[in-house]
């Protein structure tokens, strides 16, 4: 699976096609693949792909009288948001349906990534961060085990051998990946690395029953919409990076036979 960054930001007023993978219902599975397949597509009900959309929370603080009536003109808060998306074509639909009928399953890490996005849509950043972390670690196990020695453990999945045999994903994507694959996400994509670090700091706090916070020069900061989007971009970049690792990256002495 390769995740299109453009598609990750394609959420507009039109809504997503969303279903669930099942071999008994190819139609529903086909819809699901339009959401989390090789590229995420969206049905755009008559809206141009160069359109602009207004997102309004309809929330505003205003003065009222003793009866609860507004004493001043009330205006909703809104902002203009430019979105990128693609129309679902007959060819896209056919490809999705054929993949569904083939019985292939969507990777677990893909489902978890979009679960995180769904959680963030309701401002549940704690659940979003946990899902991002699970998505990243599931993706690591799946993709690294194709290139690096691992044992399959029933009920758990791939268990990677050293240096990936601990729980430090940030180290796995940087120093350890450099040793095993001659690749280092932290140096290849430095614009995302600090946000991935913030994601894992927040994940640590959430995992111990605390709020989603990360460190800044001014002290701990709670994850909000802006910092969440930076973490989402970093997670998406890391997923794509892991999915595109190839055997050409691996030193000859470390290649699996």
C-alpha angles and dihedrals in degrees: 000000000000118000119217111220090207089057093051090065095043095104108124138148089287094073134219131284101238133173137134135265114261131148092214094061112043092174093059092042089051090053089049092054090054086063103041107015127108089303125018112236132189134204106235108200101218095314121132119241089232093051125119122225131208116224113198126181091193087218123130138146113237137160121263135190128237090280093053096253119140113255094196137042110280121216126181120240113243142163135197114244124191112210135192121217142138131232119249107247130194089256092053092048092048092050091049093049092049091051090050092050090050090068094237117151129227111246114261092234090058092054091048092050093055091043086059091052090050090051092050090052087068092043091252093142094162092062091041092055093047090051092049090053093048089047093052094047093046090050091049093052093047099045102033091050089062090060105027134050112275139157123226112233117197110246093011108055127216117007108199122218124230133340088027096047097105134064102257103113094174090057090045092056094047125024096014094046089049090055096044103032106014087243131114121187092196093061098034094052106022092160089068101037099082091050092049088052090050089050091056094046088053090046090055092055093045091048089057094051096263131121124278101271135148136189125268133168088263093051134264116351127196116235111256134173094283098047091042092057090052089052091047091053091049092049092048091050092049092049091051091046092054093045092053098049108123136194089251087073094060124092111246091241091058101043117119115246 
